[in-house]
């Protein structure tokens, strides 16, 4: 069985029990996270996803319906509305790769912020 790991960062207040100081430690991913990583590396992810209903979160990102619409409205992620001409209702789809790219961008900005401090 292949063990997939994720990095654990030292807390800013130094609360992490880490004798090596800023050295990175790893721990096994949860089964669901390992499955998502495997899907991402093998290219089995969908291109477009729908917003969750009834207070749930989107399966691949954990974003709520409100957050997806907020990010799309701010043009931080791609979305498209599919509807017939003249129709009031349609289906809004969100581009999964753009959501994942947004998350990675946020992570990089956070890492740069930690390095400056």
N, C-alpha and C positions, 0 to 999 in steps of 0.2 A: 504494500500500500504506500502510495506516495504521500508524504506529509507536506502540506502547503502551509507556509507560515506568513505572518504579518509582522511588521515592525512595531515595537512598543517604544514610544518616546518617553523620555524622562519628563516628569511634570515640571512646569516652570518654578514651582516652589521647592523643588528637590524632594518631594514626597516619595518618589519612586525608590524602592529598595534596590539600588543599583551600585555595587561596589566599584564598578569601573567608571563612575562619573557619567559622562555623556555617551558612553558606548551603547549601541543598540542591542536590544534583546529581541528574541522572537518567541512566539507561542503558536501552537496549532490553531488554525482557523476553525470556526464552527462548521459543521457539515454543510449548512446552507451557503455559507460564504465560500467554502471550497468548491461547491457546485457552480456558483456564479463565476468564480475565477476560471474554472475549467471551461465553462460555456464561452466566456469572453476570449480565452486564448484559442479555442477551436473554431471560433466564428459562428457559433450557434445562437447568437443573440438576435432578436428581431430588430428590424430597421426602425419601425414605428411602434409606439405603445399608446394605450389609452389611459386617461386619467382614472384613478380609482373612484369608486362610488361609496357612499355611506360612511364617510370618515376613515376609510382605509388608507393604505399607503401603496404607492406604485411598487411592484414586485422587485424590479432590478435596482432601483435607486433609493427607495424608502421615502420619496417625496410625497407629500399630500397633494390632493387635487388643487387646493388653493395655491400651494407653492409652485406647482407646474404652471398654472395660469399666470401667476405673478411673474415668473421668470420669462415666460413667453411674451407677456405684455411689455417687459423691459428689453426685449430682443436679446436676452442672454442665452436662450435656447431656441431651436427651430420648432415650429408647429404649423399645422395646416388644418383648415376646416374643409371637410368633404361634405358637400350638400348640392342638391339639385338647384338649378337656377330658379329663383323666386321662392324657394322653400325657406321657412323660418328656422326649422331645426335641421341639424346636421351632426356630423361626428368630428370632434377635434382630436387629432393625432399629434403626438410629440415625438420628435426625432431622438431616439435613444442615444446615438453616438454624440449628439450635441449636448445632451444632459450629462453624459459621462465625461465629456471634455470640460464642461463647466465645473464639475466636481474636482477634476484633476487640477484645473486652473486655481480653484479656491485652495486646494491643498498646497500647491506651489507657493501661492501668496502667503499662506500661513507659515510655511517653512522659512521663507525669506524673512518674515517678520520675527520669527524666533531666532534666526541667525544674527539679526541686528541687535537684539537685546543682550 
